[in-house]
């Protein structure tokens, strides 16, 4: 069985996913003793939490405050389908 090597940059890019899953586990599964693993930020020498934030304003991103939109790479042929337009509420203000 051949083992594929992971490019180092791919691991760096995936770090946010691992940190978010760890934070979810800490929130829902950690016992009274606290999380089994902490993330220590070496630059400021403090333990840190994980937060997903808006790159434009820096506020935390929450599902209730976020709307998914088609990006520039969304396939044009799919964007014309009625169920896809409904999913993205094209031309309509998103429901609260």
VMD Tcl script that builds the backbone (N, CA, C; Angstrom):
set m [mol new atoms 288]
animate dup $m
set s [atomselect $m all]
$s set {name element resname resid chain x y z} {
  {N N UNK 1 A 0.836 -1.182 0.000}
  {CA C UNK 1 A 0.000 0.000 0.000}
  {C C UNK 1 A 0.880 1.244 0.000}
  {N N UNK 2 A 0.643 2.134 -0.937}
  {CA C UNK 2 A 1.446 3.345 -1.049}
  {C C UNK 2 A 0.881 4.421 -0.114}
  {N N UNK 3 A 1.755 5.081 0.595}
  {CA C UNK 3 A 1.356 6.156 1.491}
  {C C UNK 3 A 1.650 7.479 0.797}
  {N N UNK 4 A 0.644 8.348 0.745}
  {CA C UNK 4 A 0.823 9.646 0.105}
  {C C UNK 4 A 1.370 10.649 1.100}
  {N N UNK 5 A 2.310 11.439 0.675}
  {CA C UNK 5 A 2.872 12.484 1.533}
  {C C UNK 5 A 1.966 13.712 1.496}
  {N N UNK 6 A 1.732 14.297 2.644}
  {CA C UNK 6 A 0.929 15.508 2.737}
  {C C UNK 6 A 1.830 16.723 2.597}
  {N N UNK 7 A 1.494 17.585 1.680}
  {CA C UNK 7 A 2.259 18.804 1.489}
  {C C UNK 7 A 2.145 19.657 2.747}
  {N N UNK 8 A 3.241 20.196 3.274}
  {CA C UNK 8 A 3.194 20.959 4.525}
  {C C UNK 8 A 2.174 22.090 4.522}
  {N N UNK 9 A 2.010 22.779 3.411}
  {CA C UNK 9 A 1.048 23.885 3.356}
  {C C UNK 9 A -0.384 23.385 3.537}
  {N N UNK 10 A -0.667 22.181 3.071}
  {CA C UNK 10 A -2.009 21.634 3.248}
  {C C UNK 10 A -2.314 21.437 4.725}
  {N N UNK 11 A -1.350 20.980 5.478}
  {CA C UNK 11 A -1.540 20.823 6.915}
  {C C UNK 11 A -1.789 22.154 7.593}
  {N N UNK 12 A -1.051 23.183 7.190}
  {CA C UNK 12 A -1.248 24.518 7.752}
  {C C UNK 12 A -2.642 25.041 7.430}
  {N N UNK 13 A -3.097 24.837 6.216}
  {CA C UNK 13 A -4.431 25.302 5.825}
  {C C UNK 13 A -5.530 24.556 6.568}
  {N N UNK 14 A -5.285 23.310 6.926}
  {CA C UNK 14 A -6.298 22.496 7.589}
  {C C UNK 14 A -6.331 22.729 9.098}
  {N N UNK 15 A -5.357 23.448 9.629}
  {CA C UNK 15 A -5.277 23.683 11.063}
  {C C UNK 15 A -6.559 24.304 11.623}
  {N N UNK 16 A -7.134 25.267 10.917}
  {CA C UNK 16 A -8.363 25.920 11.380}
  {C C UNK 16 A -9.506 24.940 11.536}
  {N N UNK 17 A -9.585 23.974 10.648}
  {CA C UNK 17 A -10.628 22.946 10.729}
  {C C UNK 17 A -10.431 22.099 11.979}
  {N N UNK 18 A -9.201 21.664 12.218}
  {CA C UNK 18 A -8.896 20.859 13.400}
  {C C UNK 18 A -9.184 21.652 14.672}
  {N N UNK 19 A -8.787 22.918 14.697}
  {CA C UNK 19 A -9.020 23.756 15.871}
  {C C UNK 19 A -10.512 23.946 16.120}
  {N N UNK 20 A -11.294 24.136 15.059}
  {CA C UNK 20 A -12.745 24.306 15.225}
  {C C UNK 20 A -13.396 23.025 15.736}
  {N N UNK 21 A -12.976 21.881 15.228}
  {CA C UNK 21 A -13.522 20.605 15.710}
  {C C UNK 21 A -13.132 20.387 17.168}
  {N N UNK 22 A -11.924 20.749 17.519}
  {CA C UNK 22 A -11.482 20.625 18.907}
  {C C UNK 22 A -12.319 21.518 19.820}
  {N N UNK 23 A -12.584 22.750 19.388}
  {CA C UNK 23 A -13.399 23.676 20.184}
  {C C UNK 23 A -14.819 23.128 20.355}
  {N N UNK 24 A -15.364 22.540 19.299}
  {CA C UNK 24 A -16.696 21.933 19.387}
  {C C UNK 24 A -16.688 20.803 20.418}
  {N N UNK 25 A -15.685 19.951 20.350}
  {CA C UNK 25 A -15.576 18.850 21.308}
  {C C UNK 25 A -15.428 19.357 22.733}
  {N N UNK 26 A -14.639 20.417 22.912}
  {CA C UNK 26 A -14.473 20.989 24.250}
  {C C UNK 26 A -15.801 21.524 24.784}
  {N N UNK 27 A -16.566 22.137 23.911}
  {CA C UNK 27 A -17.853 22.718 24.338}
  {C C UNK 27 A -18.857 21.648 24.719}
  {N N UNK 28 A -18.942 20.593 23.932}
  {CA C UNK 28 A -20.004 19.608 24.109}
  {C C UNK 28 A -19.582 18.328 24.821}
  {N N UNK 29 A -18.296 18.036 24.866}
  {CA C UNK 29 A -17.867 16.737 25.388}
  {C C UNK 29 A -16.891 16.800 26.560}
  {N N UNK 30 A -16.252 17.942 26.778}
  {CA C UNK 30 A -15.254 18.019 27.855}
  {C C UNK 30 A -15.945 17.879 29.212}
  {N N UNK 31 A -15.311 17.176 30.096}
  {CA C UNK 31 A -15.855 16.982 31.439}
  {C C UNK 31 A -15.564 18.165 32.343}
  {N N UNK 32 A -15.830 17.981 33.605}
  {CA C UNK 32 A -15.628 19.039 34.595}
  {C C UNK 32 A -14.168 19.461 34.704}
  {N N UNK 33 A -13.253 18.569 34.368}
  {CA C UNK 33 A -11.827 18.895 34.457}
  {C C UNK 33 A -11.385 19.860 33.366}
  {N N UNK 34 A -12.198 20.022 32.343}
  {CA C UNK 34 A -11.847 20.943 31.261}
  {C C UNK 34 A -11.375 20.211 30.025}
  {N N UNK 35 A -10.954 20.962 29.022}
  {CA C UNK 35 A -10.534 20.353 27.756}
  {C C UNK 35 A -9.269 19.512 27.916}
  {N N UNK 36 A -9.192 18.416 27.173}
  {CA C UNK 36 A -8.009 17.559 27.267}
  {C C UNK 36 A -6.772 18.156 26.588}
  {N N UNK 37 A -6.979 19.074 25.650}
  {CA C UNK 37 A -5.868 19.710 24.919}
  {C C UNK 37 A -6.173 21.198 24.818}
  {N N UNK 38 A -5.171 22.027 25.011}
  {CA C UNK 38 A -5.352 23.464 24.825}
  {C C UNK 38 A -4.450 23.934 23.689}
  {N N UNK 39 A -4.807 25.044 23.106}
  {CA C UNK 39 A -4.013 25.652 22.046}
  {C C UNK 39 A -3.233 26.806 22.661}
  {N N UNK 40 A -1.922 26.690 22.674}
  {CA C UNK 40 A -1.059 27.729 23.239}
  {C C UNK 40 A -0.508 28.564 22.088}
  {N N UNK 41 A -0.782 29.870 22.131}
  {CA C UNK 41 A -0.301 30.774 21.095}
  {C C UNK 41 A 1.111 31.225 21.463}
  {N N UNK 42 A 2.086 30.686 20.762}
  {CA C UNK 42 A 3.487 30.948 21.087}
  {C C UNK 42 A 3.863 32.424 20.943}
  {N N UNK 43 A 3.229 33.124 20.009}
  {CA C UNK 43 A 3.582 34.532 19.775}
  {C C UNK 43 A 3.315 35.419 20.985}
  {N N UNK 44 A 2.192 35.169 21.692}
  {CA C UNK 44 A 1.872 36.001 22.855}
  {C C UNK 44 A 2.013 35.243 24.168}
  {N N UNK 45 A 2.365 33.959 24.086}
  {CA C UNK 45 A 2.597 33.113 25.249}
  {C C UNK 45 A 1.357 32.950 26.136}
  {N N UNK 46 A 0.186 32.805 25.493}
  {CA C UNK 46 A -1.055 32.567 26.230}
  {C C UNK 46 A -1.798 31.384 25.613}
  {N N UNK 47 A -2.560 30.683 26.439}
  {CA C UNK 47 A -3.491 29.695 25.902}
  {C C UNK 47 A -4.614 30.467 25.238}
  {N N UNK 48 A -5.147 29.917 24.164}
  {CA C UNK 48 A -6.135 30.646 23.383}
  {C C UNK 48 A -7.318 29.770 23.033}
  {N N UNK 49 A -8.433 30.410 22.784}
  {CA C UNK 49 A -9.607 29.732 22.263}
  {C C UNK 49 A -9.635 29.866 20.754}
  {N N UNK 50 A -10.626 29.266 20.158}
  {CA C UNK 50 A -10.758 29.296 18.707}
  {C C UNK 50 A -12.029 30.051 18.358}
  {N N UNK 51 A -11.928 30.974 17.433}
  {CA C UNK 51 A -13.078 31.775 17.023}
  {C C UNK 51 A -13.021 31.959 15.516}
  {N N UNK 52 A -14.167 31.836 14.851}
  {CA C UNK 52 A -14.261 32.132 13.425}
  {C C UNK 52 A -14.769 33.562 13.335}
  {N N UNK 53 A -14.021 34.391 12.634}
  {CA C UNK 53 A -14.405 35.795 12.574}
  {C C UNK 53 A -14.406 36.306 11.149}
  {N N UNK 54 A -15.141 37.386 10.954}
  {CA C UNK 54 A -15.233 38.038 9.652}
  {C C UNK 54 A -13.892 38.680 9.312}
  {N N UNK 55 A -13.402 38.424 8.124}
  {CA C UNK 55 A -12.124 39.004 7.716}
  {C C UNK 55 A -12.245 40.498 7.429}
  {N N UNK 56 A -13.472 40.994 7.213}
  {CA C UNK 56 A -13.664 42.413 6.923}
  {C C UNK 56 A -13.779 43.257 8.189}
  {N N UNK 57 A -14.587 42.803 9.174}
  {CA C UNK 57 A -14.835 43.637 10.353}
  {C C UNK 57 A -14.301 43.049 11.653}
  {N N UNK 58 A -13.899 41.779 11.642}
  {CA C UNK 58 A -13.340 41.156 12.830}
  {C C UNK 58 A -14.359 40.623 13.822}
  {N N UNK 59 A -15.660 40.794 13.559}
  {CA C UNK 59 A -16.675 40.277 14.467}
  {C C UNK 59 A -16.809 38.772 14.296}
  {N N UNK 60 A -17.206 38.066 15.376}
  {CA C UNK 60 A -17.408 36.620 15.263}
  {C C UNK 60 A -18.483 36.283 14.233}
  {N N UNK 61 A -18.259 35.225 13.461}
  {CA C UNK 61 A -19.265 34.754 12.507}
  {C C UNK 61 A -20.153 33.743 13.215}
  {N N UNK 62 A -21.444 33.957 13.162}
  {CA C UNK 62 A -22.442 33.054 13.725}
  {C C UNK 62 A -23.389 32.657 12.601}
  {N N UNK 63 A -23.895 31.449 12.655}
  {CA C UNK 63 A -24.791 30.962 11.603}
  {C C UNK 63 A -25.990 31.888 11.419}
  {N N UNK 64 A -26.538 32.408 12.520}
  {CA C UNK 64 A -27.719 33.263 12.445}
  {C C UNK 64 A -27.441 34.592 11.745}
  {N N UNK 65 A -26.187 34.997 11.686}
  {CA C UNK 65 A -25.816 36.280 11.088}
  {C C UNK 65 A -25.129 36.128 9.745}
  {N N UNK 66 A -25.205 34.949 9.151}
  {CA C UNK 66 A -24.456 34.663 7.930}
  {C C UNK 66 A -25.378 34.146 6.841}
  {N N UNK 67 A -25.186 34.621 5.630}
  {CA C UNK 67 A -25.934 34.163 4.465}
  {C C UNK 67 A -24.945 33.620 3.440}
  {N N UNK 68 A -25.213 32.439 2.922}
  {CA C UNK 68 A -24.358 31.879 1.882}
  {C C UNK 68 A -24.790 32.454 0.531}
  {N N UNK 69 A -23.806 32.837 -0.257}
  {CA C UNK 69 A -24.067 33.369 -1.599}
  {C C UNK 69 A -23.183 32.631 -2.592}
  {N N UNK 70 A -23.612 32.623 -3.819}
  {CA C UNK 70 A -22.787 32.010 -4.859}
  {C C UNK 70 A -21.530 32.845 -5.047}
  {N N UNK 71 A -20.407 32.164 -5.079}
  {CA C UNK 71 A -19.147 32.840 -5.323}
  {C C UNK 71 A -18.853 32.902 -6.812}
  {N N UNK 72 A -17.793 33.577 -7.179}
  {CA C UNK 72 A -17.465 33.723 -8.600}
  {C C UNK 72 A -17.152 32.396 -9.285}
  {N N UNK 73 A -16.791 31.385 -8.516}
  {CA C UNK 73 A -16.473 30.088 -9.102}
  {C C UNK 73 A -17.652 29.132 -9.176}
  {N N UNK 74 A -18.848 29.586 -8.757}
  {CA C UNK 74 A -20.010 28.704 -8.797}
  {C C UNK 74 A -20.359 28.415 -10.263}
  {N N UNK 75 A -20.601 27.151 -10.616}
  {CA C UNK 75 A -20.871 26.800 -12.017}
  {C C UNK 75 A -22.106 27.505 -12.578}
  {N N UNK 76 A -21.951 28.199 -13.691}
  {CA C UNK 76 A -23.050 28.957 -14.315}
  {C C UNK 76 A -24.231 28.052 -14.662}
  {N N UNK 77 A -23.938 26.837 -15.142}
  {CA C UNK 77 A -25.033 25.942 -15.523}
  {C C UNK 77 A -25.889 25.566 -14.308}
  {N N UNK 78 A -25.272 25.409 -13.162}
  {CA C UNK 78 A -26.030 25.072 -11.958}
  {C C UNK 78 A -26.787 26.280 -11.420}
  {N N UNK 79 A -26.240 27.477 -11.589}
  {CA C UNK 79 A -26.870 28.676 -11.033}
  {C C UNK 79 A -28.215 28.991 -11.691}
  {N N UNK 80 A -28.464 28.408 -12.850}
  {CA C UNK 80 A -29.731 28.651 -13.554}
  {C C UNK 80 A -30.854 27.730 -13.078}
  {N N UNK 81 A -30.538 26.714 -12.329}
  {CA C UNK 81 A -31.543 25.758 -11.877}
  {C C UNK 81 A -32.422 26.375 -10.794}
  {N N UNK 82 A -33.753 26.220 -10.920}
  {CA C UNK 82 A -34.679 26.848 -9.962}
  {C C UNK 82 A -34.420 26.454 -8.504}
  {N N UNK 83 A -34.135 25.179 -8.245}
  {CA C UNK 83 A -33.922 24.792 -6.849}
  {C C UNK 83 A -32.632 25.389 -6.282}
  {N N UNK 84 A -31.658 25.634 -7.152}
  {CA C UNK 84 A -30.421 26.278 -6.707}
  {C C UNK 84 A -30.698 27.752 -6.432}
  {N N UNK 85 A -31.468 28.411 -7.313}
  {CA C UNK 85 A -31.814 29.812 -7.089}
  {C C UNK 85 A -32.615 29.968 -5.802}
  {N N UNK 86 A -33.489 29.023 -5.523}
  {CA C UNK 86 A -34.271 29.071 -4.290}
  {C C UNK 86 A -33.355 28.888 -3.078}
  {N N UNK 87 A -32.413 27.966 -3.168}
  {CA C UNK 87 A -31.497 27.706 -2.057}
  {C C UNK 87 A -30.708 28.959 -1.688}
  {N N UNK 88 A -30.292 29.699 -2.698}
  {CA C UNK 88 A -29.510 30.897 -2.452}
  {C C UNK 88 A -30.374 32.153 -2.379}
  {N N UNK 89 A -31.696 31.994 -2.448}
  {CA C UNK 89 A -32.644 33.104 -2.368}
  {C C UNK 89 A -32.229 34.248 -3.289}
  {N N UNK 90 A -31.944 33.905 -4.522}
  {CA C UNK 90 A -31.474 34.899 -5.478}
  {C C UNK 90 A -32.553 35.944 -5.746}
  {N N UNK 91 A -32.180 37.198 -5.651}
  {CA C UNK 91 A -33.107 38.284 -5.918}
  {C C UNK 91 A -34.042 38.588 -4.752}
  {N N UNK 92 A -33.873 37.918 -3.653}
  {CA C UNK 92 A -34.736 38.136 -2.493}
  {C C UNK 92 A -33.876 38.412 -1.276}
  {N N UNK 93 A -34.434 39.152 -0.358}
  {CA C UNK 93 A -33.742 39.359 0.903}
  {C C UNK 93 A -33.844 38.081 1.722}
  {N N UNK 94 A -32.738 37.621 2.319}
  {CA C UNK 94 A -32.775 36.398 3.115}
  {C C UNK 94 A -33.749 36.498 4.272}
  {N N UNK 95 A -34.368 35.376 4.603}
  {CA C UNK 95 A -35.287 35.335 5.723}
  {C C UNK 95 A -34.524 35.539 7.031}
  {N N UNK 96 A -35.162 36.209 8.016}
  {CA C UNK 96 A -34.472 36.438 9.302}
  {C C UNK 96 A -34.266 35.139 10.071}
}
mol reanalyze $m
mol bondsrecalc $m
mol representation Tube
mol addrep $m
